[in-house]
Amino acid sequence: MRSFFSWFTRPRTQQPSSSQIDIERKYVLALRSRRIPTLTQLRYIPRYLSAHERYLLRICGLLIFACALFTGIRFWQNNVVFVPRQGGTYTGAMVGFPRYINPVLSVGNTTDSDLTKLFFPGLMKTNEKNEFVPDLAESFTISEDARVYTFTLRDNLKWDDGETLTIDDVMFTFQLIQDPNYSSPWNYTFKDVAFERTDDKTITVKLKEASTLFIGYFTIGILPAHRYSDVQPANFLLVEDNTRPTGSGPFRFKSLVRSKSGEIRSYALERNPFYYGDQPYLDEIRFKFYADLQSALDGLHNREAQGLAFVPPWYDREERDVADTVEKSLVLPQVTALFFNLKNDLFDNKDFRRALILATDREGITDTVVGTDGLISEGPFAPGFIGFAPDLATRPRITTEASSLLDSVGYKRGDDGMRKKGSDTLRLVITTVDEDPYRQIGEIIKQNWSELGIEVEIQLIEASRFTQDVLKPRRYDILLYGELFDQTLDPYVFWHSSESIDPGLNFSIFINKKVDTLLENSRVEWSREKRTENYQEVQRVIADELPAIFLFTPVYKYIIPDDLRGITTGNVLNPAERFKNISQWFIRTKPVLKSSL
């Protein structure tokens, strides 16, 4: 029997006739049911091709392969995307140890605030534009007179132990805050607020004073009544739930490890299957706690942790550079400034205050303390937040003009180079907290002003005593300090004349009727645009009156592993807000067709 390829075995010098070819073709086709060669047969083709034909065949094969590869790559690029998928664990380092993972108590302790944010959503939250939107609440309304707030809960809310979250939990949380026996830092904010349970899903809140800004305080997390209802005030700080919380956030408590001395050294959270929102991509989040920043950085370098909650931008660059990590930046609504105590006759003259502003190297301070990405402040509102007036002129350091102003107000250089008015040497005392970066800032300012013949003393006060000994009694001539806005972004407490004594935070003791009116009107203003205009006018008045030397807005830096994505950056209301989209954090991905999305 002749092979299907017998034609190829003929010597090439013998050309068969067309009749022979037809006879052989019919003969072969009669013997075989298949008319298409098999793979086994095709592999013999090269034996019957010349070298030139084999060369051309290879070229064609390569071209076909290249075209197929190019087509596949283009198809992949145009039609396939990588999307997050569940899986992976993130381990972060924090400085400080958890004490009260409890929204009623966790004000002022950054470690507690960070962890509380993960466990306890509030009725409201902020979106990527820092606007307030419902969270546990399904909806809310504010009355026309801005005195009555009404919140309606979502359906099917649950605690992470499977119990139902109800309006009774909301009532219980605010009742705890209002009871002074439970020592909540929020007590002052809510002491004159009335809460009423309207129905099984609705709560009504009545304010003593009208405010459209009070909505921001309802970002406070809600506690589970079934875990705390039997706790007496004397035991409230001691209950186990303050470190092993039952929450309603995207993650729930899994485990913790304590040291021999009782400090919590590590903490693990797992995905909460009862969470009402989108399930997180990460399987677990773990935290390791350290006594100080250097220990935390060492833990990062030693691979005990993958990220660090906060690293000061003024900290040693080599220490901050950790393999396989990146730095992220957040801008907070905070301004660091030198506040003149305007009750001191020394600061009555505006030209004198202007001279000190012109003598201050604010750019040098910002670059040294915050870094080159720091933001120089021109007023009481942080760049990027409501109220900031971008059209205000920058005041550079001009020592010649500062010197002339000092001369004009009577402080002239003596033979010893120091400035004096008569026999009185110009001596200024700057009071600040005995910690970085204030120590660094104070030394730079001292050098700046000393160059103009001013005697400067930096008075450093321990942080534990600062509020009681300095801020409350307003015991300073010039205060070097930072003002951090709360979640309402309301400047009233910093600049209204009624806030010039404790517990207000008007540190310059600045009294201005126009500013008072603008701040009062803004508290009941519905339009964000109008409120912005009011605040910008406040900033312009303050820029003209010079009650303070505004230095910079700090940049909050934190370290994360370079494979962790979906992180919030930009402007946030407080450091814990970096967790507000933690359900979207992811490490692992998978390819999918764009058409399936």
C-alpha positions as CSV (number, residue, x, y, z in Angstrom):
1,M,0.0,0.0,0.0
2,R,1.4,3.3,-0.9
3,S,1.8,6.0,1.7
4,F,-0.3,9.2,1.5
5,F,3.0,10.9,1.0
6,S,4.3,8.6,-1.7
7,W,4.2,11.4,-4.2
8,F,7.0,13.1,-2.3
9,T,9.2,10.0,-2.6
10,R,9.5,10.3,-6.4
11,P,12.9,11.6,-7.6
12,R,12.5,15.2,-8.5
13,T,14.0,14.6,-11.9
14,Q,11.0,12.4,-12.7
15,Q,7.9,14.5,-13.2
16,P,4.7,12.3,-13.2
17,S,2.1,12.9,-15.8
18,S,-1.2,14.5,-14.9
19,S,-3.0,11.2,-15.7
20,Q,-0.7,9.3,-13.3
21,I,-1.3,11.9,-10.6
22,D,-5.1,11.6,-11.0
23,I,-5.0,7.8,-10.9
24,E,-2.8,7.8,-7.8
25,R,-5.0,10.4,-6.0
26,K,-8.2,8.4,-6.7
27,Y,-6.4,5.3,-5.5
28,V,-5.3,6.9,-2.2
29,L,-8.6,8.5,-1.6
30,A,-10.4,5.2,-2.2
31,L,-8.2,3.5,0.5
32,R,-8.6,6.3,3.2
33,S,-11.7,7.6,4.8
34,R,-9.9,10.9,5.9
35,R,-8.8,13.5,3.4
36,I,-6.9,15.6,6.0
37,P,-3.4,14.4,7.0
38,T,-2.9,13.4,10.6
39,L,-0.2,15.0,12.8
40,T,1.8,11.9,12.5
41,Q,1.9,12.2,8.8
42,L,2.6,16.0,8.8
43,R,5.8,15.5,10.8
44,Y,7.4,13.8,7.7
45,I,6.9,16.9,5.5
46,P,10.5,18.3,6.1
47,R,12.0,15.1,4.6
48,Y,10.5,16.0,1.2
49,L,11.3,19.8,1.3
50,S,14.5,21.3,0.0
51,A,16.7,23.4,2.3
52,H,15.3,26.6,0.8
53,E,11.7,25.4,1.3
54,R,12.4,24.4,4.9
55,Y,13.9,27.9,5.5
56,L,10.8,29.6,4.1
57,L,8.6,27.3,6.2
58,R,10.5,28.3,9.4
59,I,10.2,32.0,8.5
60,C,6.5,31.6,8.0
61,G,6.2,29.8,11.3
62,L,8.0,32.5,13.2
63,L,5.8,35.2,11.6
64,I,2.7,33.3,12.5
65,F,4.0,32.9,16.1
66,A,4.9,36.6,16.4
67,C,1.5,37.7,15.0
68,A,-0.3,35.3,17.4
69,L,1.9,36.6,20.3
70,F,1.3,40.3,19.4
71,T,-2.4,39.7,19.0
72,G,-2.5,37.9,22.4
73,I,-0.6,40.7,24.1
74,R,-2.8,43.4,22.6
75,F,-5.9,41.5,23.5
76,W,-4.6,41.1,27.1
77,Q,-3.8,44.8,27.4
78,N,-7.1,46.0,25.9
79,N,-9.5,43.5,27.5
80,V,-7.9,42.2,30.8
81,V,-7.5,44.2,34.0
82,F,-6.3,43.1,37.5
83,V,-8.8,43.6,40.2
84,P,-8.5,43.1,44.0
85,R,-9.3,39.8,45.5
86,Q,-9.6,38.5,49.0
87,G,-6.5,37.3,50.9
88,G,-3.4,38.5,52.6
89,T,-2.5,40.0,56.0
90,Y,-1.1,43.4,56.9
91,T,1.0,43.9,60.1
92,G,1.4,47.4,61.3
93,A,3.5,49.0,64.0
94,M,2.2,51.6,66.5
95,V,3.9,53.6,69.1
96,G,2.0,53.3,72.4
97,F,-0.2,50.6,74.0
98,P,-4.0,50.2,73.8
99,R,-6.0,51.0,76.9
100,Y,-9.5,51.9,75.9
101,I,-10.7,50.6,72.5
102,N,-14.0,52.3,73.2
103,P,-15.5,55.3,71.3
104,V,-16.8,56.9,74.6
105,L,-13.2,57.0,76.0
106,S,-10.7,57.0,73.2
107,V,-10.2,60.7,72.6
108,G,-6.6,61.9,72.8
109,N,-4.8,58.6,72.6
110,T,-3.9,57.9,69.0
111,T,-3.4,54.2,69.4
112,D,-6.9,53.8,71.0
113,S,-8.4,56.1,68.4
114,D,-6.9,54.1,65.5
115,L,-8.2,50.8,66.8
116,T,-11.6,52.2,67.8
117,K,-12.0,53.5,64.2
118,L,-11.7,49.9,63.0
119,F,-14.3,48.4,65.4
120,F,-17.0,51.1,65.8
121,P,-18.7,52.9,63.0
122,G,-20.8,56.0,63.8
123,L,-24.2,57.2,62.5
124,M,-22.2,59.3,60.1
125,K,-18.8,59.1,58.3
126,T,-16.8,61.2,55.9
127,N,-16.4,60.4,52.2
128,E,-13.3,61.1,50.1
129,K,-14.2,64.8,50.0
130,N,-14.5,64.9,53.8
131,E,-18.2,65.5,53.4
132,F,-20.5,63.9,56.0
133,V,-22.6,61.0,54.7
134,P,-24.6,58.3,56.5
135,D,-22.8,55.2,57.9
136,L,-24.9,53.2,60.4
137,A,-27.7,55.6,59.6
138,E,-29.6,55.0,56.4
139,S,-30.7,58.7,56.3
140,F,-30.7,61.9,58.3
141,T,-32.5,65.2,58.3
142,I,-31.8,68.6,60.0
143,S,-34.6,71.0,60.8
144,E,-34.8,74.4,59.2
145,D,-33.7,76.1,62.5
146,A,-30.7,73.7,62.7
147,R,-31.8,72.6,66.2
148,V,-33.3,69.2,65.5
149,Y,-31.4,66.2,63.9
150,T,-33.2,63.0,63.0
151,F,-31.4,59.8,62.2
152,T,-32.9,56.6,60.8
153,L,-30.8,53.3,61.1
154,R,-30.1,50.9,58.3
155,D,-31.9,47.5,58.2
156,N,-30.2,44.3,59.3
157,L,-27.3,45.8,61.2
158,K,-25.5,43.4,63.4
159,W,-22.7,43.3,66.0
160,D,-19.8,41.1,65.2
161,D,-21.1,38.5,67.7
162,G,-24.3,38.1,65.6
163,E,-26.5,40.2,67.9
164,T,-28.8,42.8,66.3
165,L,-27.6,46.5,66.4
166,T,-30.6,48.6,67.3
167,I,-31.6,52.2,68.0
168,D,-31.3,51.2,71.7
169,D,-27.6,50.9,71.2
170,V,-27.4,54.4,69.9
171,M,-29.4,55.8,72.8
172,F,-27.3,53.8,75.2
173,T,-24.0,55.2,73.8
174,F,-25.0,58.9,74.1
175,Q,-26.5,58.3,77.6
176,L,-23.1,57.0,78.7
177,I,-21.4,60.1,77.2
178,Q,-23.8,62.4,79.0
179,D,-23.4,60.7,82.3
180,P,-20.5,62.5,84.0
181,N,-19.8,59.4,86.1
182,Y,-18.5,57.6,83.0
183,S,-15.8,60.3,82.5
184,S,-16.2,60.6,78.7
185,P,-14.2,63.4,77.0
186,W,-17.2,63.9,74.9
187,N,-19.4,64.9,77.9
188,Y,-18.9,68.6,77.4
189,T,-19.9,68.5,73.8
190,F,-23.2,66.6,74.4
191,K,-24.1,67.8,77.9
192,D,-26.9,70.1,76.7
193,V,-28.2,67.8,73.9
194,A,-31.5,65.9,74.3
195,F,-31.9,62.5,72.7
196,E,-35.3,60.9,72.0
197,R,-36.1,57.4,70.7
198,T,-38.8,58.1,68.1
199,D,-39.4,54.5,67.0
200,D,-37.5,51.2,66.5
201,K,-35.3,52.7,63.8
202,T,-35.3,56.5,64.5
203,I,-33.7,58.8,67.0
204,T,-34.3,62.5,67.4
205,V,-31.6,64.9,68.7
206,K,-32.4,68.4,69.9
207,L,-29.6,71.0,70.4
208,K,-29.7,73.9,72.8
209,E,-28.0,76.2,70.3
210,A,-28.6,76.0,66.5
211,S,-25.7,74.5,64.5
212,T,-25.5,73.0,61.0
213,L,-22.0,71.8,61.9
214,F,-22.9,69.6,64.8
215,I,-23.5,66.7,62.3
216,G,-19.8,66.1,62.5
217,Y,-20.0,64.8,66.0
218,F,-22.1,61.9,65.0
219,T,-19.1,60.1,63.5
220,I,-18.5,58.9,67.1
221,G,-18.7,55.1,67.2
222,I,-21.7,53.3,68.7
223,L,-21.3,50.9,71.6
224,P,-23.1,47.5,72.1
225,A,-25.6,48.0,75.0
226,H,-25.7,44.2,75.6
227,R,-22.0,44.2,76.4
228,Y,-21.9,47.3,78.7
229,S,-25.4,47.8,80.2
230,D,-24.5,46.0,83.4
231,V,-21.2,47.8,83.9
232,Q,-21.2,50.3,86.8
233,P,-19.3,53.6,86.4
234,A,-16.6,52.6,88.8
235,N,-15.8,49.6,86.6
236,F,-16.2,51.2,83.2
237,L,-12.5,51.8,82.7
238,L,-11.7,48.2,83.8
239,V,-14.0,46.0,81.7
240,E,-12.4,43.4,79.4
241,D,-14.5,44.7,76.5
242,N,-12.3,47.8,76.4
243,T,-9.5,45.7,75.0
244,R,-11.5,42.8,73.5
245,P,-14.3,44.8,71.9
246,T,-17.5,43.7,70.3
247,G,-18.0,46.0,67.3
248,S,-19.8,46.5,64.0
249,G,-16.9,47.5,61.7
250,P,-15.3,45.6,58.8
251,F,-13.0,43.7,61.1
252,R,-13.6,42.1,64.5
253,F,-11.3,41.1,67.4
254,K,-9.4,37.8,67.0
255,S,-6.6,37.7,69.6
256,L,-4.1,39.7,71.6
257,V,-0.8,39.0,73.4
258,R,0.3,40.7,76.6
259,S,3.7,41.1,78.1
260,K,4.5,39.9,81.6
261,S,3.8,43.4,82.9
262,G,0.3,43.3,81.3
263,E,0.9,45.6,78.3
264,I,-0.7,44.6,75.1
265,R,2.2,43.8,72.7
266,S,0.3,42.5,69.7
267,Y,-3.3,42.5,68.4
268,A,-5.1,40.6,65.6
269,L,-8.3,41.4,63.8
270,E,-10.1,39.2,61.3
271,R,-12.8,39.9,58.7
272,N,-16.2,40.5,60.2
273,P,-18.8,38.3,58.5
274,F,-21.6,40.3,59.9
275,Y,-20.4,43.7,58.6
276,Y,-23.2,45.5,56.7
277,G,-20.9,47.0,54.0
278,D,-18.6,45.4,51.5
279,Q,-16.5,42.6,52.9
280,P,-12.8,43.6,53.2
281,Y,-10.2,42.1,50.9
282,L,-7.7,41.5,53.6
283,D,-8.1,38.4,55.7
284,E,-6.4,39.8,58.8
285,I,-4.9,43.0,60.2
286,R,-2.3,42.7,62.9
287,F,-0.7,45.4,65.0
288,K,2.5,45.4,67.1
289,F,2.9,48.0,69.8
290,Y,6.2,49.6,70.9
291,A,7.1,52.0,73.7
292,D,8.8,54.5,71.4
293,L,9.4,55.5,67.8
294,Q,12.9,54.1,67.6
295,S,11.7,50.7,68.8
296,A,8.9,50.7,66.2
297,L,11.4,51.6,63.4
298,D,13.7,48.8,64.6
299,G,10.7,46.5,64.4
300,L,10.1,47.6,60.9
301,H,13.7,47.0,59.8
302,N,13.7,43.6,61.5
303,R,10.6,42.6,59.6
304,E,8.5,42.3,62.8
305,A,6.0,44.6,61.1
306,Q,5.4,45.8,57.5
307,G,4.2,49.4,58.2
308,L,4.3,52.1,60.8
309,A,1.3,54.3,61.8
310,F,3.2,57.5,62.1
311,V,6.7,58.6,61.4
312,P,7.6,62.3,62.0
313,P,8.9,63.9,58.8
314,W,11.8,65.5,60.7
315,Y,13.0,62.0,61.9
316,D,16.3,60.7,60.5
317,R,15.8,59.8,56.8
318,E,18.0,56.7,56.9
319,E,15.8,55.4,59.8
320,R,12.7,56.0,57.7
321,D,14.0,54.2,54.6
322,V,12.9,50.6,55.0
323,A,13.1,48.0,52.3
324,D,9.9,47.1,50.4
325,T,8.0,50.0,51.9
326,V,6.7,53.3,50.7
327,E,5.8,56.5,52.6
328,K,2.3,57.9,52.3
329,S,1.3,61.5,53.3
330,L,-1.9,62.9,54.8
331,V,-2.7,66.5,55.4
332,L,-4.5,67.3,58.6
333,P,-6.6,70.4,59.4
334,Q,-3.9,71.6,61.7
335,V,-1.8,74.8,61.9
336,T,1.3,75.4,64.0
337,A,1.8,79.0,65.0
338,L,3.3,81.5,67.4
339,F,0.4,83.1,69.2
340,F,0.9,86.6,70.7
341,N,-0.8,87.1,74.1
342,L,-2.6,90.3,73.2
343,K,-3.3,91.0,76.8
344,N,0.4,91.8,77.1
345,D,1.0,95.5,76.4
346,L,4.2,94.6,74.6
347,F,2.2,93.4,71.6
348,D,-0.2,96.4,71.3
349,N,1.7,97.8,68.3
350,K,0.8,96.1,65.0
351,D,4.1,97.2,63.4
352,F,6.0,95.4,66.2
353,R,4.1,92.2,65.5
354,R,4.7,92.6,61.8
355,A,8.4,93.0,62.4
356,L,8.5,89.7,64.2
357,I,6.7,88.0,61.4
358,L,9.1,89.4,58.8
359,A,12.0,88.3,61.0
360,T,10.8,84.7,61.0
361,D,12.2,82.2,58.4
362,R,9.0,80.3,57.9
363,E,10.2,78.5,54.8
364,G,13.4,77.3,56.6
365,I,11.3,76.1,59.6
366,T,8.9,74.2,57.3
367,D,11.7,72.6,55.3
368,T,13.6,71.6,58.4
369,V,10.6,70.3,60.4
370,V,8.1,69.1,57.9
371,G,10.3,68.5,54.8
372,T,10.1,70.0,51.3
373,D,6.6,68.8,50.9
374,G,5.4,70.8,53.9
375,L,2.8,73.6,53.6
376,I,3.6,77.1,54.8
377,S,0.6,78.6,56.5
378,E,-0.7,82.1,55.8
379,G,-3.6,82.0,58.3
380,P,-5.6,79.9,60.7
381,F,-7.0,77.5,58.0
382,A,-5.0,74.6,56.6
383,P,-4.5,74.5,52.9
384,G,-7.0,72.2,51.2
385,F,-9.7,72.6,53.8
386,I,-12.7,74.8,54.0
387,G,-11.9,78.4,54.8
388,F,-8.4,78.5,53.3
389,A,-7.9,81.7,51.2
390,P,-5.4,80.9,48.5
391,D,-5.2,84.5,47.4
392,L,-3.4,85.7,50.5
393,A,0.1,87.0,49.8
394,T,3.0,85.0,51.2
395,R,5.2,86.8,53.7
396,P,8.8,86.0,53.1
397,R,11.6,86.7,55.6
398,I,12.8,90.3,55.0
399,T,15.2,91.2,57.8
400,T,15.9,94.7,56.5
401,E,12.2,95.6,56.7
402,A,11.9,93.9,60.1
403,S,14.8,95.9,61.4
404,S,13.3,99.2,60.1
405,L,10.0,98.4,61.8
406,L,11.7,97.7,65.1
407,D,13.5,101.0,64.8
408,S,10.3,102.8,64.1
409,V,8.6,101.5,67.2
410,G,11.5,102.5,69.4
411,Y,13.6,99.4,69.7
412,K,17.0,100.4,68.4
413,R,20.3,98.5,68.5
414,G,22.7,99.5,71.2
415,D,26.5,99.3,71.2
416,D,26.2,95.7,72.3
417,G,24.0,94.9,69.3
418,M,20.9,94.3,71.4
419,R,17.7,96.2,70.8
420,K,16.6,98.5,73.6
421,K,13.9,101.1,74.2
422,G,15.5,103.5,76.6
423,S,17.3,101.3,79.0
424,D,15.0,98.3,78.6
425,T,16.3,95.5,76.5
426,L,13.9,93.8,74.1
427,R,13.4,90.4,75.6
428,L,10.9,87.9,74.4
429,V,9.9,84.5,76.0
430,I,8.5,81.8,73.8
431,T,6.7,79.0,75.7
432,T,6.2,75.6,74.2
433,V,6.0,71.9,74.9
434,D,9.2,70.1,75.7
435,E,9.2,67.7,72.8
436,D,10.0,67.6,69.1
437,P,9.3,69.4,66.8
438,Y,8.6,72.3,69.1
439,R,12.2,72.3,70.5
440,Q,13.6,72.5,66.9
441,I,11.2,75.3,65.9
442,G,12.0,77.3,69.0
443,E,15.7,77.2,68.3
444,I,15.3,78.3,64.7
445,I,13.1,81.2,65.8
446,K,15.5,82.1,68.5
447,Q,18.3,82.3,66.0
448,N,16.1,84.3,63.5
449,W,15.2,86.9,66.1
450,S,18.6,87.1,67.7
451,E,20.1,88.1,64.4
452,L,18.1,91.3,64.7
453,G,19.3,92.0,68.3
454,I,16.3,90.5,70.2
455,E,17.0,88.6,73.4
456,V,15.0,85.4,73.2
457,E,14.3,82.7,75.8
458,I,12.7,79.4,74.9
459,Q,10.7,78.1,77.9
460,L,10.1,74.4,77.6
461,I,7.3,72.8,79.7
462,E,6.6,69.1,80.1
463,A,3.7,67.8,78.1
464,S,2.0,66.4,81.1
465,R,1.9,69.8,82.7
466,F,1.4,72.0,79.7
467,T,-2.4,72.2,79.6
468,Q,-2.8,72.9,83.3
469,D,0.2,75.2,83.8
470,V,0.2,77.1,80.5
471,L,-2.9,76.8,78.3
472,K,-5.7,77.1,80.9
473,P,-4.3,80.2,82.7
474,R,-2.9,81.7,79.5
475,R,0.4,81.9,81.2
476,Y,2.7,82.9,78.3
477,D,3.9,85.9,76.3
478,I,4.3,84.1,73.0
479,L,2.9,80.5,72.7
480,L,4.4,78.1,70.2
481,Y,1.7,75.5,69.6
482,G,-0.4,73.6,67.1
483,E,-4.2,73.9,66.6
484,L,-5.9,70.8,65.3
485,F,-9.5,71.3,64.2
486,D,-12.1,68.6,65.2
487,Q,-14.3,66.8,62.8
488,T,-16.7,69.8,62.4
489,L,-13.9,72.0,61.0
490,D,-15.4,74.8,63.1
491,P,-12.9,77.6,63.8
492,Y,-15.2,79.2,66.4
493,V,-13.4,77.7,69.4
494,F,-10.1,79.1,68.2
495,W,-11.0,82.7,67.2
496,H,-14.3,83.8,68.8
497,S,-13.9,86.3,71.6
498,S,-16.0,84.1,73.9
499,E,-13.3,81.4,73.7
500,S,-10.4,83.6,74.9
501,I,-10.6,82.0,78.4
502,D,-10.5,78.3,79.3
503,P,-11.9,76.0,78.1
504,G,-11.8,78.0,74.9
505,L,-8.8,77.8,72.6
506,N,-8.5,81.4,71.5
507,F,-4.8,81.5,72.6
508,S,-4.1,85.0,71.2
509,I,-7.0,86.4,73.3
510,F,-8.1,87.9,70.0
511,I,-11.2,90.2,70.2
512,N,-12.8,91.3,66.9
513,K,-16.5,91.9,66.4
514,K,-16.4,91.3,62.7
515,V,-14.8,87.9,63.2
516,D,-17.2,87.0,65.9
517,T,-20.2,87.8,63.6
518,L,-18.8,85.8,60.7
519,L,-18.1,82.8,63.0
520,E,-21.6,83.0,64.6
521,N,-23.3,83.2,61.2
522,S,-21.3,80.3,59.8
523,R,-22.6,78.0,62.6
524,V,-26.1,78.3,61.2
525,E,-25.2,78.6,57.5
526,W,-26.6,75.8,55.3
527,S,-24.5,76.7,52.2
528,R,-21.0,75.3,52.2
529,E,-20.1,78.0,49.6
530,K,-21.3,80.8,51.9
531,R,-19.6,79.3,54.9
532,T,-16.4,79.1,52.9
533,E,-16.7,82.8,52.0
534,N,-17.2,83.7,55.7
535,Y,-14.2,81.7,56.8
536,Q,-12.0,83.3,54.0
537,E,-13.0,86.7,55.3
538,V,-12.1,85.7,58.8
539,Q,-8.7,84.7,57.5
540,R,-8.3,88.0,55.7
541,V,-9.1,90.0,58.9
542,I,-6.7,87.9,60.9
543,A,-4.0,88.4,58.3
544,D,-4.5,92.1,58.6
545,E,-4.6,92.2,62.5
546,L,-1.6,89.8,62.9
547,P,-2.5,88.1,66.2
548,A,-0.2,85.3,65.5
549,I,2.7,84.1,63.2
550,F,1.3,81.2,61.3
551,L,4.1,78.8,60.5
552,F,3.0,75.6,58.7
553,T,0.5,72.8,58.3
554,P,2.2,69.5,59.2
555,V,2.1,66.5,56.9
556,Y,1.2,63.2,58.6
557,K,3.5,60.5,57.2
558,Y,3.0,56.8,57.6
559,I,4.8,53.8,56.1
560,I,3.1,50.8,54.4
561,P,4.4,47.8,52.4
562,D,4.8,48.6,48.7
563,D,2.4,45.8,47.8
564,L,-0.5,47.1,49.9
565,R,-2.8,49.2,47.8
566,G,-6.2,51.0,48.0
567,I,-4.9,53.4,50.7
568,T,-6.4,56.8,51.4
569,T,-4.1,59.8,50.9
570,G,-4.7,63.5,50.7
571,N,-6.7,65.5,53.3
572,V,-8.2,63.8,56.3
573,L,-9.8,65.1,59.4
574,N,-7.6,63.1,61.8
575,P,-5.0,60.3,61.6
576,A,-7.5,57.5,62.3
577,E,-9.4,58.6,59.1
578,R,-6.8,56.8,57.0
579,F,-8.7,53.6,58.0
580,K,-12.0,54.9,56.6
581,N,-11.7,52.9,53.4
582,I,-9.9,49.9,54.9
583,S,-12.4,47.5,53.3
584,Q,-10.8,48.6,50.0
585,W,-7.2,47.8,51.1
586,F,-5.8,44.8,49.2
587,I,-2.7,42.9,48.5
588,R,-3.7,40.1,46.1
589,T,-5.2,40.6,42.6
590,K,-6.7,38.5,39.9
591,P,-7.1,39.1,36.1
592,V,-10.6,39.6,34.7
593,L,-12.1,40.6,31.3
594,K,-13.2,44.2,31.2
595,S,-16.5,43.1,29.6
596,S,-17.3,41.2,32.8
597,L,-17.0,44.2,35.1
